[in-house]
């Protein structure tokens, strides 16, 4: 009996379950794909700050199960080309402020990371505070494809120095620093953080000096991607008093740029890692200044905007990344749950009750037909036939199985059968007497 009740229950609820499953299958077609387990970031040379920061990001992301692959490059200009490559081999890149154009197709910014000072080191005893004082000297302006070269040419062109001038040498990074130390060039441009190894080496070198921009505020007004910053006296090394005096520098910001198809769930995760690395401030800004939705050449990604306005998504605050991502992706599955499952399961209990009671109530129609209103007007044969039909009904009713919660209605039917039987037998007895 229990097995039959179970089958009856399944028969009633199976359509609701089937409809709900179909709804889930349809809704699943609209679920976003899972975030990739690895992403690629274009950095720069291994001795640069980009590479060092990318290694720190990699450590942060590894804790959430995301592998960050570092791709070396010549610098910001090449990084942009890698991002724009249709093959999509690079997902993120460091890009120096002022290098990208606002209409770069398919690219978005995730924010600015830190001030990236422009360092101009030079040889000689005469103090240099303005770029025209370097005219005619051999100047290393950075490799082809580097952000250093882009900003150096922008500033030097203000003084009618042509891009193809023989004195402008395509050296950058470690090669430029070594050439400067070996007196193979007279000055060199670098764009890097103060903790970059080659910047530290040049700051401590006795044969080169760091240029302080006398007109740093004017440059910052003229070029929106530049900020005028001060490197305070002795901030690098108190004991050695490096630098020996307050030094005015120009600084674009290092920006984190992504392809516009970068997975939304990873935007917040990457920015959380970036915040842990850069949120503590540095020599130029107090804690909490970076990362920031300012100093950008490209449009800010919408998911990044939400991060800056509201912080990490609610689920990522309390769940591991994989779990938060799964729940966030599957939230669309609530549509069939709310629109199908809940109404169906509100309807199913009454439907189940009706199906069970139908087994009982179907006999009342026949019972009513046998319950003769005026038995005295009937013949003996007619009454005998009614009793035979009543016995048949009772035999059928005994085979009916219902859940225990409906047993009272089944026994009520049997009592009614007995009541009609007594009524018919009484009429038959009176007719025989």
C-alpha positions in Angstrom: 0.0 0.0 0.0 2.9 2.3 0.8 4.4 1.7 -2.6 1.2 2.6 -4.3 0.9 5.8 -2.3 4.4 6.7 -3.2 3.7 6.1 -6.9 0.6 8.2 -6.6 2.6 11.0 -5.0 5.2 10.8 -7.7 2.6 10.7 -10.4 1.1 14.0 -9.1 4.4 15.8 -8.6 6.3 14.5 -11.6 4.9 17.1 -14.0 5.8 19.9 -11.7 9.3 18.6 -11.3 9.7 18.0 -15.1 8.5 21.5 -15.9 10.9 23.0 -13.3 13.8 21.0 -14.7 13.0 22.2 -18.2 12.9 25.8 -16.9 16.3 25.3 -15.3 17.8 23.9 -18.5 16.5 26.9 -20.4 17.8 29.4 -17.8 21.2 27.7 -17.8 21.7 28.7 -21.4 21.9 32.3 -20.1 24.4 31.6 -17.3 27.7 33.3 -17.7 30.7 31.0 -18.3 32.9 30.2 -15.3 35.9 32.5 -14.8 39.1 31.1 -16.2 41.6 29.5 -13.8 44.5 31.5 -15.3 45.0 34.9 -16.7 48.0 36.6 -18.5 49.3 40.0 -17.7 51.8 42.0 -19.8 54.4 43.6 -17.6 57.6 45.0 -18.9 61.3 44.2 -18.3 62.1 42.0 -15.4 64.1 44.7 -13.7 61.1 47.1 -13.8 58.5 47.9 -11.2 55.7 46.4 -13.4 57.3 43.0 -13.2 57.8 43.2 -9.4 54.3 44.3 -8.8 52.9 41.6 -11.1 54.7 39.0 -9.0 53.0 40.3 -5.9 49.6 40.2 -7.6 50.4 36.6 -8.6 50.9 35.7 -4.9 47.6 37.3 -3.9 45.6 35.7 -6.7 47.1 32.2 -6.1 45.4 32.2 -2.7 42.1 32.3 -4.5 43.1 29.6 -7.0 43.8 31.9 -9.9 47.1 31.5 -11.7 48.6 34.8 -13.0 51.1 34.3 -15.9 53.6 37.1 -16.4 54.4 38.1 -20.0 57.5 40.3 -20.4 57.5 43.1 -22.9 59.2 46.3 -24.0 56.8 48.4 -22.1 53.4 50.2 -22.2 53.2 50.7 -26.0 53.9 47.0 -26.7 51.5 46.1 -23.8 48.7 47.9 -25.6 49.4 46.1 -28.8 49.3 42.8 -27.0 46.0 43.6 -25.5 44.6 44.7 -28.9 45.8 41.5 -30.6 42.8 39.6 -31.8 44.3 36.3 -30.5 43.5 37.4 -27.0 46.7 35.9 -25.5 47.0 38.7 -23.0 44.1 39.6 -20.6 45.6 42.4 -18.5 48.5 44.9 -18.9 50.3 47.7 -17.2 50.0 50.9 -19.2 51.6 54.1 -18.4 49.4 57.2 -18.3 49.4 59.2 -21.4 50.2 56.3 -23.7 46.7 55.0 -24.5 44.1 56.9 -26.5 40.6 57.3 -25.2 39.1 55.5 -28.3 41.2 52.4 -28.0 38.8 49.7 -29.3 38.0 46.8 -27.0 40.0 48.0 -24.0 38.9 49.3 -20.6 40.7 50.5 -17.5 40.5 48.9 -14.1 42.0 51.9 -12.4 45.2 53.7 -11.7 47.7 51.9 -9.4 50.4 54.4 -8.3 52.4 57.4 -9.3 55.1 56.3 -11.6 57.8 59.0 -11.5 59.7 60.1 -14.6 63.4 60.0 -13.6 66.0 61.9 -15.6 69.5 61.0 -14.6 72.4 62.8 -16.1 76.2 63.0 -15.9 78.3 66.1 -15.3 78.9 68.6 -12.5 76.6 71.3 -13.8 73.1 71.2 -12.2 70.3 70.5 -14.7 66.8 71.6 -13.9 65.3 72.1 -17.4 65.2 69.8 -20.4 66.6 72.3 -22.9 69.9 72.1 -20.9 70.2 68.5 -22.2 70.0 69.5 -25.9 72.9 68.3 -27.9 73.8 65.5 -25.4 73.4 61.8 -26.0 70.1 60.9 -24.3 68.7 57.4 -23.8 64.9 57.8 -24.2 63.7 54.2 -23.9 63.2 51.3 -26.1 60.8 51.2 -29.0 57.4 50.3 -27.7 58.1 51.6 -24.2 56.1 54.1 -22.2 59.3 55.8 -21.2 60.0 56.6 -24.9 56.5 57.9 -25.5 56.7 60.4 -22.6 60.3 61.4 -23.3 59.5 62.3 -26.9 56.3 64.2 -25.8 58.4 66.4 -23.5 61.4 66.9 -25.8 59.2 67.8 -28.7 58.2 70.9 -26.8 61.8 72.1 -27.5 61.7 71.2 -31.2 63.8 68.1 -30.8 62.8 65.7 -33.6 62.1 62.1 -33.0 64.8 60.9 -35.4 67.6 63.0 -33.9 70.9 61.2 -33.7 71.3 62.2 -30.1 68.2 60.3 -29.0 69.1 56.7 -28.5 66.6 53.8 -28.2 68.0 52.5 -25.0 65.9 51.7 -21.9 65.8 49.8 -18.7 69.0 48.0 -17.6 70.8 48.8 -20.9 70.2 52.5 -20.5 71.3 52.5 -16.9 74.5 50.6 -17.8 75.2 53.0 -20.7 74.8 56.0 -18.4 77.1 54.5 -15.7 79.7 53.7 -18.4 79.5 57.2 -19.9 78.2 55.9 -23.2 75.3 58.4 -22.9 75.0 61.7 -21.1 71.4 61.4 -19.8 68.7 58.8 -19.6 64.9 58.8 -19.0 63.3 56.1 -16.9 59.7 55.7 -15.8 59.5 53.4 -12.8 58.7 53.2 -9.1 61.3 54.4 -6.6 61.8 50.8 -5.5 62.8 49.5 -8.9 66.3 48.0 -8.7 67.8 50.1 -11.5 66.4 53.3 -10.0 67.9 52.4 -6.6 71.2 51.7 -8.2 71.3 55.1 -10.0 70.2 57.0 -6.9 73.2 55.6 -5.0 75.7 56.0 -8.0 78.3 58.7 -7.5 78.8 59.5 -11.2 75.2 60.4 -12.1 72.7 63.0 -10.7 68.9 63.2 -10.6 67.3 66.1 -12.4 64.7 68.1 -10.4 62.1 69.6 -12.8 62.0 73.4 -12.1 58.7 73.7 -14.0 57.0 70.6 -12.8 53.8 72.4 -12.0 53.6 73.8 -15.6 54.1 70.4 -17.1 51.3 69.0 -14.9 48.9 71.8 -16.1 49.8 71.2 -19.7 49.6 67.4 -19.7 46.6 66.1 -17.8 48.2 62.6 -17.4 51.1 64.1 -15.4 51.3 65.0 -11.8 53.9 67.2 -10.1 55.3 65.3 -7.1 58.1 65.9 -4.6 60.7 63.4 -3.6 61.6 64.7 -0.1 65.2 65.1 1.0 66.6 61.9 2.5 63.4 59.9 1.9 65.3 57.1 0.1 68.1 56.8 2.7 68.3 59.0 5.8 71.8 58.0 6.7 73.2 58.7 3.2 70.8 61.6 2.7 69.5 60.4 -0.7 68.3 62.6 -2.3 70.4 65.4 -1.0 67.5 68.0 -1.4 63.8 68.0 -2.2 63.5 66.9 -5.8 60.6 67.9 -8.1 59.5 65.1 -10.4 56.8 64.5 -13.0 54.7 61.4 -12.7 52.2 59.7 -14.9 50.2 56.9 -13.2 50.6 53.3 -13.9 47.2 52.0 -15.1 45.8 48.5 -15.2 44.1 47.9 -18.5 42.0 44.9 -19.6 40.3 43.6 -22.6 36.6 44.5 -22.5 35.7 40.7 -22.4 37.7 40.2 -19.2 35.5 38.1 -16.9 33.4 40.3 -14.6 34.0 38.0 -11.5 37.8 38.5 -12.0 37.6 42.3 -12.1 36.7 42.5 -8.4 39.2 39.7 -7.4 42.1 41.4 -9.3 41.2 44.8 -7.7 41.2 43.3 -4.3 44.7 41.9 -4.9 45.8 45.3 -6.3 44.3 47.1 -3.2 46.3 44.9 -0.9 49.5 45.6 -2.8 49.1 49.4 -3.4 46.5 50.4 -0.7 49.2 51.1 1.9 50.5 54.2 0.1 54.1 54.9 -0.9 56.7 57.7 -0.8 54.4 60.0 -2.7 50.9 59.4 -1.4 49.2 58.4 1.9 47.4 55.0 2.4 44.1 54.6 0.6 45.0 56.8 -2.4 45.4 53.9 -4.8 44.0 52.1 -6.6 41.7 54.8 -7.9 39.3 55.5 -10.7 41.2 58.7 -11.6 44.1 59.6 -14.0 42.7 57.3 -16.7 43.2 57.4 -20.4 40.5 54.8 -21.1 36.9 54.4 -20.0 36.6 52.8 -16.6 35.1 49.2 -16.6 31.6 49.1 -15.2 32.4 46.3 -12.8 35.5 48.2 -11.6 33.3 51.3 -11.1 31.0 49.2 -8.8 34.1 48.0 -6.9 35.3 51.6 -6.2 31.8 52.7 -5.2 30.7 49.8 -3.1 33.7 47.5 -2.4 33.9 43.8 -3.2 30.6 42.0 -4.1 28.6 40.8 -1.1 29.3 37.1 -1.8 33.0 37.6 -2.3 33.2 39.1 1.2 32.0 36.0 2.9 32.6 33.1 0.6 35.7 31.6 -1.2 36.1 33.0 -4.7 35.0 29.8 -6.4 31.9 29.5 -4.3 31.0 33.2 -4.7 31.5 33.0 -8.4 29.3 29.9 -8.7 26.5 31.4 -6.7 26.7 34.7 -8.6 26.6 32.9 -12.0 23.7 30.6 -11.0 21.5 33.4 -9.6 19.7 33.5 -12.9 18.5 30.0 -12.0 16.3 31.7 -9.4 14.0 32.7 -12.3 12.6 29.2 -12.9 12.6 28.7 -9.2 10.4 31.7 -8.5 8.3 31.6 -11.6 7.7 27.9 -11.9 8.7 25.9 -8.9 6.9 27.9 -6.1 3.6 28.3 -7.9 3.6 24.7 -9.0 4.3 23.4 -5.6 1.5 25.5 -4.2 -0.9 23.9 -6.7 0.4 20.4 -6.3 -0.8 19.6 -2.7 -4.5 20.4 -3.6 -4.1 18.5 -6.8 -2.7 15.5 -4.9 -5.6 15.7 -2.4 -8.1 15.8 -5.3 -6.4 12.8 -6.9 -6.6 10.7 -3.7 -10.2 11.7 -3.0 -11.2 11.0 -6.5 -10.6 7.3 -5.8 -13.2 7.5 -3.0 -15.7 10.0 -4.3 -16.2 8.3 -7.7 -18.3 5.6 -5.9 -20.7 8.0 -4.4 -22.4 8.5 -7.8 -23.3 4.8 -8.0 -24.2 4.7 -4.3 -26.6 7.6 -4.9 -28.2 5.6 -7.7 -28.8 2.6 -5.4 -30.1 4.6 -2.5 -33.8 4.4 -3.7 -36.0 7.2 -2.5 -39.2 5.2 -2.4 -38.2 1.5 -1.8 -41.8 0.5 -1.1 -42.6 1.2 -4.8 -39.9 -1.1 -6.1 -40.2 -4.8 -6.9 -38.4 -7.5 -5.0 -36.3 -8.2 -8.1 -35.2 -4.6 -8.3 -34.3 -4.5 -4.6 -32.3 -7.7 -5.0 -30.4 -6.3 -8.0 -29.6 -3.2 -6.0 -28.1 -5.3 -3.2 -26.0 -7.3 -5.7 -24.7 -4.0 -7.1 -24.0 -2.8 -3.6 -22.0 -5.9 -2.9 -20.0 -5.4 -6.1 -19.2 -1.8 -5.1 -18.1 -2.8 -1.6 -15.8 -5.4 -3.1 -14.3 -2.7 -5.4 -14.0 -0.3 -2.5 -12.1 -2.8 -0.4 -9.4 -2.8 -3.1 -8.9 1.0 -2.9 -5.7 2.1 -1.2 -5.2 5.6 0.1 -2.6 7.2 2.4 -3.4 6.9 6.1 -4.2 10.6 6.3 -7.2 9.9 4.0 -8.3 6.6 5.6 -11.2 8.3 7.5 -12.8 9.3 4.2 -12.5 5.7 2.9 -14.1 4.3 6.0 -16.8 6.9 5.8 -17.6 5.6 2.3 -17.8 2.0 3.7 -20.1 3.2 6.5 -22.3 4.9 3.9 -22.4 1.6 1.9 -23.5 -0.2 5.0 -26.2 2.4 5.7 -27.6 2.0 2.2 -27.5 -1.8 2.5 -29.5 -1.6 5.7 -32.0 0.6 4.0 -32.4 -1.7 1.0 -32.6 -4.9 3.2 -35.3 -3.3 5.4 -37.3 -2.5 2.3 -36.8 -6.0 1.0 -38.0 -7.5 4.3 -41.1 -5.3 4.4 -41.9 -6.3 0.8 -41.5 -10.0 1.5 -43.7 -9.9 4.7 
